Amino acid sequence: MLDAHPPYELSGVAERSAFCKELSLSNVDCTYLTLQENSMSALAKLAAKHPECRFVIRGDHRPIGSLEQSGFVQSFYFRWVPIIVIN
């Protein structure tokens, strides 16, 4: 899944994330969030179905984009990438 990389398309998405309105997101940010939310939901279901497997989600760079202003990006070491292990 490479939903984090543009171009972002909602063509296969039935509805946008409920957080889009709550967070007043732009169309691009809403599409990004919706795709990420759907991917993580699918992965969580797959992990629950297969508890014998370990799922590793690894980034290829630290977060960038509109989060740049929030200080969130600065919380990551410059040469390190995020990683999450499920199960």
C-alpha positions as a Markdown table, in Angstrom:
| # | Residue | x | y | z |
|---|---|---|---|---|
| 1 | Met | 0.0 | 0.0 | 0.0 |
| 2 | Leu | 1.4 | 3.3 | -1.0 |
| 3 | Asp | -1.5 | 5.6 | -0.1 |
| 4 | Ala | 0.9 | 8.1 | 1.5 |
| 5 | His | 2.4 | 9.1 | -1.9 |
| 6 | Pro | 0.6 | 11.4 | -4.4 |
| 7 | Pro | -1.3 | 11.5 | -6.6 |
| 8 | Tyr | -4.2 | 10.9 | -4.2 |
| 9 | Glu | -7.4 | 9.6 | -5.6 |
| 10 | Leu | -10.8 | 8.9 | -4.0 |
| 11 | Ser | -12.2 | 7.0 | -6.9 |
| 12 | Gly | -12.3 | 3.7 | -5.1 |
| 13 | Val | -13.5 | 5.2 | -1.8 |
| 14 | Ala | -17.2 | 5.1 | -0.8 |
| 15 | Glu | -17.1 | 7.9 | 1.7 |
| 16 | Arg | -14.6 | 10.3 | 3.2 |
| 17 | Ser | -13.3 | 10.1 | 6.8 |
| 18 | Ala | -15.5 | 11.6 | 9.4 |
| 19 | Phe | -12.4 | 13.5 | 10.6 |
| 20 | Cys | -12.2 | 15.6 | 7.5 |
| 21 | Lys | -15.1 | 17.8 | 8.5 |
| 22 | Glu | -14.1 | 17.8 | 12.2 |
| 23 | Leu | -10.6 | 18.9 | 11.4 |
| 24 | Ser | -11.6 | 21.2 | 8.5 |
| 25 | Leu | -9.2 | 19.5 | 6.1 |
| 26 | Ser | -8.6 | 20.6 | 2.6 |
| 27 | Asn | -9.6 | 18.1 | -0.2 |
| 28 | Val | -6.1 | 16.9 | -0.6 |
| 29 | Asp | -5.5 | 16.4 | 3.2 |
| 30 | Cys | -8.9 | 14.7 | 3.5 |
| 31 | Thr | -8.2 | 12.3 | 0.6 |
| 32 | Tyr | -4.8 | 11.5 | 2.2 |
| 33 | Leu | -6.3 | 10.9 | 5.7 |
| 34 | Thr | -9.2 | 8.8 | 4.2 |
| 35 | Leu | -6.8 | 6.6 | 2.3 |
| 36 | Gln | -4.6 | 6.2 | 5.3 |
| 37 | Glu | -7.5 | 5.4 | 7.6 |
| 38 | Asn | -8.8 | 2.8 | 5.1 |
| 39 | Ser | -5.4 | 1.2 | 4.8 |
| 40 | Met | -4.9 | 1.0 | 8.5 |
| 41 | Ser | -8.4 | -0.4 | 9.0 |
| 42 | Ala | -7.7 | -3.1 | 6.4 |
| 43 | Leu | -4.4 | -4.0 | 8.0 |
| 44 | Ala | -5.9 | -4.2 | 11.5 |
| 45 | Lys | -8.5 | -6.6 | 10.2 |
| 46 | Leu | -5.9 | -8.7 | 8.5 |
| 47 | Ala | -3.7 | -8.8 | 11.6 |
| 48 | Ala | -6.7 | -9.8 | 13.7 |
| 49 | Lys | -7.5 | -12.6 | 11.3 |
| 50 | His | -3.8 | -13.8 | 11.3 |
| 51 | Pro | -2.4 | -13.5 | 14.9 |
| 52 | Glu | 0.4 | -15.9 | 14.0 |
| 53 | Cys | 1.9 | -13.3 | 11.6 |
| 54 | Arg | 3.9 | -10.2 | 12.4 |
| 55 | Phe | 3.1 | -7.1 | 10.3 |
| 56 | Val | 5.8 | -4.4 | 9.9 |
| 57 | Ile | 4.9 | -1.0 | 8.6 |
| 58 | Arg | 8.0 | 1.0 | 7.7 |
| 59 | Gly | 8.3 | 4.5 | 6.3 |
| 60 | Asp | 10.8 | 5.5 | 3.6 |
| 61 | His | 11.3 | 8.9 | 5.1 |
| 62 | Arg | 10.3 | 10.9 | 8.1 |
| 63 | Pro | 6.9 | 12.7 | 7.8 |
| 64 | Ile | 6.7 | 15.7 | 5.5 |
| 65 | Gly | 4.0 | 18.0 | 4.0 |
| 66 | Ser | 1.5 | 20.1 | 5.9 |
| 67 | Leu | 2.7 | 18.6 | 9.2 |
| 68 | Glu | 5.9 | 20.6 | 8.7 |
| 69 | Gln | 4.5 | 23.6 | 10.7 |
| 70 | Ser | 3.2 | 21.5 | 13.6 |
| 71 | Gly | 6.5 | 20.5 | 15.2 |
| 72 | Phe | 5.5 | 16.9 | 14.6 |
| 73 | Val | 8.1 | 16.4 | 11.9 |
| 74 | Gln | 10.8 | 17.8 | 14.1 |
| 75 | Ser | 10.1 | 15.1 | 16.6 |
| 76 | Phe | 11.7 | 12.5 | 14.2 |
| 77 | Tyr | 15.4 | 12.1 | 13.9 |
| 78 | Phe | 16.5 | 13.4 | 10.4 |
| 79 | Arg | 18.0 | 10.1 | 9.2 |
| 80 | Trp | 15.5 | 7.7 | 10.9 |
| 81 | Val | 12.2 | 6.5 | 9.5 |
| 82 | Pro | 9.1 | 5.5 | 11.4 |
| 83 | Ile | 8.3 | 1.8 | 12.0 |
| 84 | Ile | 5.3 | 0.1 | 13.6 |
| 85 | Val | 5.1 | -3.6 | 14.4 |
| 86 | Ile | 1.7 | -5.2 | 14.7 |
| 87 | Asn | 1.1 | -8.6 | 16.4 |
